Amino acid sequence: MAPFPGSGLAKGLAVTLRTMTRKTVTEQYPDVQPELPPRTRGVIGLFEENCTVCMLCARECPDWCIYIDSHKETVPPAAPGGRERSRNVLDRFAIDFSLCMYCGICIEVCPFDALFWSPEFEYAETDIRDLTHERDKLREWMWTVPAPPALDPAAEEPKEIAAARKTADKLAAAQAAAEAEADAEAEAQAGSEPTTPEGGES
């Protein structure tokens, strides 16, 4: 049976009337910024001071989108008669976000906490070659990395913090004992000093 003329228009108006009173779900982006979850994966920030050029992130990256260049530098001995050491100095750290699939492996395997997730996602470019972000740009993304969440009060204390607190308590106890011993010696010396009676001659 053929539909009567205007049935399509009637169906369209019915849908319009049915949804007119519903709350809109349209995000008015970019005028209104979306509320992102705390673990949003946007771009990767580089904390350059922690990078030791171990190359672990570049080796583990399944997309081979991390490019690192470095050179060796000789460090003078820390003490007289010591031996010179060599250390790696970072020359280039770049990530090609046109290849990156945001798996986060590089962040997970970094042993020195040099890479972090940033929730920033507005980095579209007109040229695909501009999606290779050098270390200066990656360093800027660090300012957008949110602070880590607070620890659960019921969680077990990390071993490193417990060991540091134990050492600090030992040092504080030793310092308090040394001060108490010094006070006791000072009081003993003050008590053992001879006194001259008033009005008499020694």
Secondary structure per residue as TSV (DSSP state, phi and psi in degrees):
chain	resnum	aa	ss	phi	psi
A	1	M	-	360.0	127.5
A	2	A	-	-74.8	138.8
A	3	P	-	-66.7	147.6
A	4	F	-	-72.4	155.1
A	5	P	T	-60.4	133.8
A	6	G	T	89.1	3.6
A	7	S	H	-66.7	-34.9
A	8	G	H	-64.4	-41.7
A	9	L	H	-63.9	-38.4
A	10	A	H	-65.7	-41.0
A	11	K	H	-64.4	-41.0
A	12	G	H	-62.8	-42.3
A	13	L	H	-66.6	-33.8
A	14	A	H	-64.9	-42.3
A	15	V	H	-63.6	-41.7
A	16	T	H	-61.0	-46.4
A	17	L	H	-65.9	-35.0
A	18	R	H	-69.8	-35.0
A	19	T	H	-96.9	-4.9
A	20	M	H	-65.5	-34.6
A	21	T	T	-91.4	-3.2
A	22	R	S	-80.9	155.1
A	23	K	-	-70.9	133.9
A	24	T	-	-71.1	145.2
A	25	V	-	-113.0	7.7
A	26	T	-	-75.5	129.4
A	27	E	-	-86.3	124.6
A	28	Q	-	-84.3	59.6
A	29	Y	T	-85.0	139.0
A	30	P	T	-95.4	5.0
A	31	D	T	-64.6	-36.1
A	32	V	S	-117.9	120.6
A	33	Q	-	-76.2	140.1
A	34	P	-	-71.9	152.7
A	35	E	-	-87.5	107.9
A	36	L	-	-89.2	146.3
A	37	P	-	-63.0	156.3
A	38	P	T	-63.6	-23.8
A	39	R	T	-105.3	30.9
A	40	T	-	-63.0	137.6
A	41	R	-	-100.3	100.7
A	42	G	-	-101.9	-91.3
A	43	V	E	-118.0	175.2
A	44	I	E	-109.5	124.8
A	45	G	E	-95.6	147.7
A	46	L	E	-112.1	122.5
A	47	F	-	-96.8	88.9
A	48	E	G	-59.7	-32.6
A	49	E	G	-63.5	-24.7
A	50	N	G	-90.1	-10.7
A	51	C	-	-76.1	126.7
A	52	T	-	-107.4	10.2
A	53	V	-	56.3	44.2
A	54	C	-	-78.1	-13.3
A	55	M	-	68.6	9.4
A	56	L	H	-65.6	-39.4
A	57	C	H	-64.8	-41.2
A	58	A	H	-69.2	-35.3
A	59	R	H	-71.8	-34.9
A	60	E	H	-86.0	-13.2
A	61	C	-	-65.4	120.3
A	62	P	T	-71.5	-18.1
A	63	D	T	-99.3	-6.8
A	64	W	-	53.7	48.6
A	65	C	-	-107.5	8.0
A	66	I	E	-107.7	126.9
A	67	Y	E	-118.2	123.7
A	68	I	E	-129.5	130.8
A	69	D	E	-125.3	144.8
A	70	S	E	-154.4	169.9
A	71	H	E	-141.0	161.0
A	72	K	E	-93.5	144.2
A	73	E	E	-131.4	139.3
A	74	T	E	-87.6	129.2
A	75	V	E	-104.8	129.5
A	76	P	-	-64.6	158.5
A	77	P	-	-62.7	145.9
A	78	A	S	-73.0	-28.2
A	79	A	S	-130.6	154.3
A	80	P	T	-58.8	136.9
A	81	G	T	82.8	-0.6
A	82	G	-	-78.7	-178.2
A	83	R	-	-107.3	141.8
A	84	E	-	-67.9	145.1
A	85	R	E	-120.5	159.4
A	86	S	E	-117.9	142.6
A	87	R	E	-136.1	154.7
A	88	N	E	-83.8	135.8
A	89	V	E	-116.0	128.5
A	90	L	E	-74.8	124.9
A	91	D	E	-102.4	-39.7
A	92	R	E	-146.3	135.8
A	93	F	E	-139.4	113.3
A	94	A	E	-135.1	148.5
A	95	I	E	-127.0	127.4
A	96	D	E	-90.0	101.3
A	97	F	T	-77.3	-4.7
A	98	S	T	-78.5	-16.3
A	99	L	T	-105.9	-25.9
A	100	C	-	-61.7	135.5
A	101	M	-	-108.7	13.1
A	102	Y	-	57.2	41.6
A	103	C	-	-79.2	-24.3
A	104	G	-	80.1	9.3
A	105	I	H	-63.7	-39.3
A	106	C	H	-61.9	-37.2
A	107	I	H	-71.2	-37.7
A	108	E	H	-70.7	-37.5
A	109	V	H	-86.0	-12.7
A	110	C	-	-64.9	116.4
A	111	P	T	-80.2	-7.3
A	112	F	T	-119.1	14.0
A	113	D	-	52.7	56.3
A	114	A	-	-103.2	-12.3
A	115	L	E	-122.1	138.2
A	116	F	E	-140.9	151.6
A	117	W	E	-79.4	133.9
A	118	S	E	-113.0	140.6
A	119	P	-	-77.4	-2.1
A	120	E	-	-67.2	132.6
A	121	F	-	-128.8	-1.8
A	122	E	-	-91.3	80.4
A	123	Y	-	-138.9	36.8
A	124	A	-	-68.3	145.6
A	125	E	-	-129.4	155.7
A	126	T	S	-83.8	-19.7
A	127	D	S	-120.1	128.4
A	128	I	G	-62.9	-25.4
A	129	R	G	-68.8	-21.7
A	130	D	G	-79.7	-4.4
A	131	L	G	-82.2	-2.1
A	132	T	E	-86.8	104.8
A	133	H	E	-91.8	124.1
A	134	E	-	-80.7	176.9
A	135	R	H	-65.9	-27.8
A	136	D	H	-63.8	-42.7
A	137	K	H	-69.1	-40.6
A	138	L	H	-64.7	-32.5
A	139	R	H	-68.2	-36.7
A	140	E	H	-64.6	-33.5
A	141	W	H	-64.9	-21.9
A	142	M	G	-62.1	-27.6
A	143	W	G	-68.7	-17.1
A	144	T	G	-99.2	-0.6
A	145	V	-	-73.2	124.8
A	146	P	-	-69.8	156.9
A	147	A	-	-66.5	149.2
A	148	P	-	-64.5	149.2
A	149	P	-	-65.5	154.3
A	150	A	-	-66.5	147.8
A	151	L	-	-71.0	147.9
A	152	D	-	-68.8	126.0
A	153	P	T	-59.2	-26.4
A	154	A	T	-88.0	-2.3
A	155	A	S	-75.0	154.4
A	156	E	-	-71.9	140.1
A	157	E	-	-68.8	137.1
A	158	P	-	-58.6	147.8
A	159	K	H	-62.1	-37.8
A	160	E	H	-63.9	-42.2
A	161	I	H	-68.5	-39.8
A	162	A	H	-63.0	-42.3
A	163	A	H	-66.1	-41.0
A	164	A	H	-64.7	-40.6
A	165	R	H	-66.4	-38.8
A	166	K	H	-63.5	-42.7
A	167	T	H	-64.7	-42.4
A	168	A	H	-63.6	-39.3
A	169	D	H	-64.1	-40.0
A	170	K	H	-63.4	-44.7
A	171	L	H	-64.0	-41.3
A	172	A	H	-64.5	-39.9
A	173	A	H	-66.1	-41.7
A	174	A	H	-64.6	-40.5
A	175	Q	H	-66.0	-40.3
A	176	A	H	-64.7	-39.7
A	177	A	H	-65.3	-40.0
A	178	A	H	-65.3	-40.6
A	179	E	H	-66.4	-40.1
A	180	A	H	-64.3	-39.8
A	181	E	H	-66.0	-39.6
A	182	A	H	-65.5	-39.2
A	183	D	H	-64.9	-40.6
A	184	A	H	-64.1	-41.8
A	185	E	H	-64.0	-39.9
A	186	A	H	-64.4	-40.8
A	187	E	H	-66.6	-39.4
A	188	A	H	-64.1	-40.9
A	189	Q	H	-66.9	-38.8
A	190	A	H	-66.6	-34.2
A	191	G	H	-76.2	-27.1
A	192	S	H	-88.0	-8.3
A	193	E	S	-73.5	133.6
A	194	P	-	-68.9	143.7
A	195	T	-	-112.4	146.7
A	196	T	-	-100.3	127.9
A	197	P	-	-62.5	149.4
A	198	E	T	-68.4	136.6
A	199	G	T	79.3	-5.1
A	200	G	-	-102.7	172.1
A	201	E	-	-112.0	144.5
A	202	S	-	-88.8	360.0
